[in-house]
Amino acid sequence: MKVVITIQHPAHVHFYRHVITSLSEDGHDVHVFARDKDIALDLLDHYGIEHTVLAGKADSLTGLARVQATYEARLLHESMRIRPDVMTAIGGVAVSHVAPLVGARSVVWIDNEGAQSHKLTTPLAHVICTPRKFRDDFGANHVRYDGYHELAYLHPKRFTPNPDSLREHGVNPEEPFFLVRFRQWSALHDVGQTGFSHDAKCDLVSFLADHGEVYVTSESPLPAEFAEYELPVPPHLVHNLLAFADLYVGDSATMATEAAVLGTPAVRAQSFAGADDMTNFLELADYGLLYSTADDRDAVAKAKSLVREADRETFERRRERLIEDKIDVAGYATELLVQSGRGQRSSWFRQAVHNKG
């Protein structure tokens, strides 16, 4: 079977890397295409994943539209050459458009309700995969699973934190430290949304620095006043850093979820947080693993209270309960791609609840 996988974000590398390995080991022909976004290409290189870059970075809404058009045109050209059986992506705008033109089936993964880009994807996608409690309904081609994207690489079957990898880079996992993430807000689904203001960032980092080491990761270049807090480890070790951190705070949805599923106390500030927030975040809040707010000042106040009061053992117990309820998403994704590539709408494919083993 020929499989095309597209990557447009660093988290997509993590989501698909175990899937790529499993498919390749089973003899399938896997082709990976990428867009130059943040550290996505660095991660692909680190994991030894052969790939072709189809488009570069975008620095404006107009630029993003131009990059997307270039990406789709080049993906069509490459797919006409490969003639894949199945194509897959997170978000999946390009894949859903290109797959029908080359006789392939498309499998797209979505976990963010309400994004306008879904209107460009879901009408054409052959299979749309979302977490179980996803609010929107995409019809007959919509399948739901008990998990999150982040459990494709942070489920205990896939990831074991390594404290020695941190010590090699000067981080003592036994001493208090905090991880902070600031994002750029330049993606198609980010239009009109915001996270931390500059003042809130300064207040947050200043407070945390009085209580331990602070490490700041950012999609855009770090402001001069944060330069001393630059991430001490290479990008592929950030999940080890996150697993041993005493607290995560940021305006990144992906890293907030990563922290939560690792059992690290997490605070997220994004302008669309609230009662109508994405269901992933509402569910993680129900587990007591994530605090989300639209108010960056409220986020800073919550972070301060967690530094003073959070009990890591409590968060570990909450995480154990979460893992008991969820599946190994990488294994599920691999099997779904195989079934879809073969054009089989079996009882396995239609099942609402899948075997967690």
BELKA-V269055 format. One record per residue. N is the residue number from 1. RES is the residue in three letters. PHI is phi in whole degrees, 0 to 359 (* if undefined). PSI is psi as a letter, one per 40 degrees, with the letter a starting at -180 (999 if undefined). BURIAL is b if it has 16 or more other C-alpha atoms within 10 Angstrom, else e. Layout:
# BELKA-V269055
N&RES&PHI&PSI&BURIAL + N&RES&PHI&PSI&BURIAL
This chain:
# BELKA-V269055
1&MET&*&i&e + 2&LYS&258&h&b + 3&VAL&237&h&b + 4&VAL&249&h&b + 5&ILE&238&h&b + 6&THR&246&i&b + 7&ILE&235&h&b + 8&GLN&231&e&b + 9&HIS&199&i&b + 10&PRO&305&d&b + 11&ALA&297&d&b + 12&HIS&292&d&b + 13&VAL&299&d&b + 14&HIS&297&d&b + 15&PHE&301&d&b + 16&TYR&265&e&b + 17&ARG&296&d&b + 18&HIS&288&d&b + 19&VAL&296&d&b + 20&ILE&301&d&b + 21&THR&299&d&e + 22&SER&297&d&b + 23&LEU&297&d&b + 24&SER&296&d&e + 25&GLU&295&d&e + 26&ASP&272&e&e + 27&GLY&93&e&e + 28&HIS&279&i&e + 29&ASP&265&h&b + 30&VAL&254&h&b + 31&HIS&242&h&b + 32&VAL&248&h&b + 33&PHE&238&i&b + 34&ALA&221&i&b + 35&ARG&248&i&b + 36&ASP&286&g&b + 37&LYS&225&h&b + 38&ASP&52&b&b + 39&ILE&252&f&e + 40&ALA&302&d&b + 41&LEU&291&d&b + 42&ASP&299&d&b + 43&LEU&292&d&b + 44&LEU&301&d&b + 45&ASP&296&d&e + 46&HIS&300&d&e + 47&TYR&276&e&e + 48&GLY&68&f&e + 49&ILE&267&h&b + 50&GLU&296&h&e + 51&HIS&205&i&b + 52&THR&240&h&e + 53&VAL&273&h&b + 54&LEU&260&d&b + 55&ALA&201&i&b + 56&GLY&263&a&e + 57&LYS&273&i&e + 58&ALA&238&h&b + 59&ASP&243&e&e + 60&SER&199&i&e + 61&LEU&297&d&e + 62&THR&296&d&e + 63&GLY&296&d&e + 64&LEU&296&d&b + 65&ALA&296&d&e + 66&ARG&293&d&e + 67&VAL&296&d&b + 68&GLN&297&d&b + 69&ALA&296&d&e + 70&THR&297&d&e + 71&TYR&300&d&b + 72&GLU&294&d&b + 73&ALA&297&d&b + 74&ARG&288&d&b + 75&LEU&295&d&b + 76&LEU&298&d&b + 77&HIS&301&d&e + 78&GLU&293&d&b + 79&SER&288&d&b + 80&MET&296&d&e + 81&ARG&286&d&e + 82&ILE&280&d&e + 83&ARG&56&g&b + 84&PRO&290&i&b + 85&ASP&276&d&b + 86&VAL&215&i&b + 87&MET&232&i&b + 88&THR&216&i&b + 89&ALA&195&i&b + 90&ILE&272&h&b + 91&GLY&87&c&b + 92&GLY&75&f&b + 93&VAL&300&d&b + 94&ALA&295&d&b + 95&VAL&299&d&b + 96&SER&294&d&b + 97&HIS&280&d&b + 98&VAL&279&d&b + 99&ALA&307&d&b + 100&PRO&297&d&e + 101&LEU&284&e&e + 102&VAL&243&e&b + 103&GLY&75&f&e + 104&ALA&257&i&b + 105&ARG&263&i&b + 106&SER&250&h&b + 107&VAL&237&h&b + 108&VAL&243&i&b + 109&TRP&245&h&b + 110&ILE&229&h&b + 111&ASP&223&e&b + 112&ASN&239&h&b + 113&GLU&295&i&b + 114&GLY&83&e&e + 115&ALA&293&h&e + 116&GLN&298&d&e + 117&SER&296&d&e + 118&HIS&298&d&b + 119&LYS&293&d&e + 120&LEU&271&e&e + 121&THR&255&d&b + 122&THR&295&d&b + 123&PRO&296&d&e + 124&LEU&253&e&b + 125&ALA&290&i&b + 126&HIS&281&d&b + 127&VAL&223&h&b + 128&ILE&241&h&b + 129&CYS&252&h&b + 130&THR&223&i&b + 131&PRO&301&i&b + 132&ARG&309&d&b + 133&LYS&267&e&b + 134&PHE&307&h&b + 135&ARG&288&d&b + 136&ASP&282&i&e + 137&ASP&240&h&e + 138&PHE&257&e&b + 139&GLY&89&a&e + 140&ALA&296&d&e + 141&ASN&270&e&b + 142&HIS&266&h&b + 143&VAL&241&i&b + 144&ARG&238&i&b + 145&TYR&221&i&b + 146&ASP&272&g&b + 147&GLY&177&a&b + 148&TYR&228&i&b + 149&HIS&310&d&b + 150&GLU&294&e&b + 151&LEU&278&e&b + 152&ALA&285&e&b + 153&TYR&226&e&b + 154&LEU&245&e&b + 155&HIS&298&i&b + 156&PRO&306&d&e + 157&LYS&290&e&e + 158&ARG&247&e&e + 159&PHE&215&h&e + 160&THR&234&h&e + 161&PRO&302&h&b + 162&ASN&240&h&e + 163&PRO&295&d&b + 164&ASP&295&d&e + 165&SER&295&d&e + 166&LEU&282&d&b + 167&ARG&301&d&e + 168&GLU&297&d&e + 169&HIS&247&f&e + 170&GLY&83&e&e + 171&VAL&257&h&b + 172&ASN&265&h&b + 173&PRO&292&e&b + 174&GLU&268&e&e + 175&GLU&259&i&e + 176&PRO&299&h&b + 177&PHE&208&i&b + 178&PHE&228&i&b + 179&LEU&246&h&b + 180&VAL&237&h&b + 181&ARG&232&h&b + 182&PHE&241&h&b + 183&ARG&254&i&b + 184&GLN&265&d&b + 185&TRP&60&f&b + 186&SER&238&e&b + 187&ALA&282&i&e + 188&LEU&301&d&e + 189&HIS&277&e&e + 190&ASP&265&e&e + 191&VAL&303&h&e + 192&GLY&84&e&e + 193&GLN&254&i&e + 194&THR&217&i&b + 195&GLY&231&b&b + 196&PHE&278&h&b + 197&SER&284&i&e + 198&HIS&297&d&e + 199&ASP&297&d&e + 200&ALA&295&d&b + 201&LYS&301&d&b + 202&CYS&295&d&e + 203&ASP&298&d&e + 204&LEU&298&d&b + 205&VAL&296&d&b + 206&SER&298&d&e + 207&PHE&295&d&e + 208&LEU&299&d&b + 209&ALA&295&d&e + 210&ASP&280&e&e + 211&HIS&238&e&e + 212&GLY&163&a&e + 213&GLU&287&i&b + 214&VAL&237&h&b + 215&TYR&236&h&b + 216&VAL&245&h&b + 217&THR&243&i&b + 218&SER&214&i&b + 219&GLU&291&d&e + 220&SER&264&i&e + 221&PRO&305&h&e + 222&LEU&294&h&e + 223&PRO&301&i&e + 224&ALA&303&d&e + 225&GLU&289&e&e + 226&PHE&253&e&b + 227&ALA&302&d&e + 228&GLU&290&e&e + 229&TYR&258&e&b + 230&GLU&304&i&e + 231&LEU&306&h&b + 232&PRO&274&e&b + 233&VAL&244&i&b + 234&PRO&294&i&e + 235&PRO&305&d&b + 236&HIS&288&e&e + 237&LEU&258&e&e + 238&VAL&296&d&b + 239&HIS&286&d&b + 240&ASN&295&d&b + 241&LEU&299&d&b + 242&LEU&294&d&b + 243&ALA&294&d&b + 244&PHE&262&e&b + 245&ALA&295&i&b + 246&ASP&280&e&b + 247&LEU&196&i&b + 248&TYR&245&h&b + 249&VAL&223&h&b + 250&GLY&178&i&b + 251&ASP&246&f&b + 252&SER&260&h&b + 253&ALA&294&d&b + 254&THR&297&d&e + 255&MET&290&d&b + 256&ALA&297&d&b + 257&THR&293&d&b + 258&GLU&302&d&b + 259&ALA&300&d&b + 260&ALA&298&d&b + 261&VAL&287&e&b + 262&LEU&270&e&b + 263&GLY&83&e&b + 264&THR&269&h&b + 265&PRO&309&h&b + 266&ALA&225&h&b + 267&VAL&234&h&b + 268&ARG&235&h&b + 269&ALA&240&h&b + 270&GLN&216&i&b + 271&SER&296&d&b + 272&PHE&264&e&b + 273&ALA&292&i&b + 274&GLY&146&a&e + 275&ALA&298&d&e + 276&ASP&259&f&e + 277&ASP&297&i&b + 278&MET&299&i&b + 279&THR&296&d&b + 280&ASN&305&d&b + 281&PHE&288&d&b + 282&LEU&295&d&b + 283&GLU&291&d&e + 284&LEU&295&d&b + 285&ALA&294&d&e + 286&ASP&297&d&e + 287&TYR&284&e&b + 288&GLY&78&f&b + 289&LEU&255&e&b + 290&LEU&214&h&b + 291&TYR&246&h&b + 292&SER&240&i&b + 293&THR&206&i&b + 294&ALA&273&e&b + 295&ASP&257&h&b + 296&ASP&295&d&b + 297&ARG&291&d&b + 298&ASP&295&d&e + 299&ALA&297&d&b + 300&VAL&296&d&b + 301&ALA&297&d&e + 302&LYS&294&d&b + 303&ALA&300&d&b + 304&LYS&298&d&b + 305&SER&291&d&e + 306&LEU&292&d&b + 307&VAL&300&d&b + 308&ARG&280&d&e + 309&GLU&236&e&e + 310&ALA&297&h&b + 311&ASP&251&h&e + 312&ARG&297&d&e + 313&GLU&297&d&e + 314&THR&297&d&e + 315&PHE&292&d&b + 316&GLU&296&d&b + 317&ARG&296&d&e + 318&ARG&296&d&b + 319&ARG&296&d&b + 320&GLU&301&d&e + 321&ARG&295&d&e + 322&LEU&300&d&b + 323&ILE&297&d&b + 324&GLU&298&d&e + 325&ASP&271&e&e + 326&LYS&244&i&b + 327&ILE&253&i&b + 328&ASP&283&h&b + 329&VAL&292&d&b + 330&ALA&296&d&b + 331&GLY&296&d&b + 332&TYR&298&d&b + 333&ALA&297&d&b + 334&THR&299&d&b + 335&GLU&294&d&b + 336&LEU&296&d&b + 337&LEU&296&d&b + 338&VAL&297&d&b + 339&GLN&298&d&b + 340&SER&291&d&b + 341&GLY&297&d&b + 342&ARG&274&e&e + 343&GLY&72&f&e + 344&GLN&261&h&e + 345&ARG&263&g&e + 346&SER&280&i&e + 347&SER&298&d&e + 348&TRP&301&d&e + 349&PHE&295&d&e + 350&ARG&275&e&e + 351&GLN&304&i&e + 352&ALA&279&d&e + 353&VAL&235&h&e + 354&HIS&254&i&e + 355&ASN&303&h&e + 356&LYS&289&e&e + 357&GLY&279&999&e
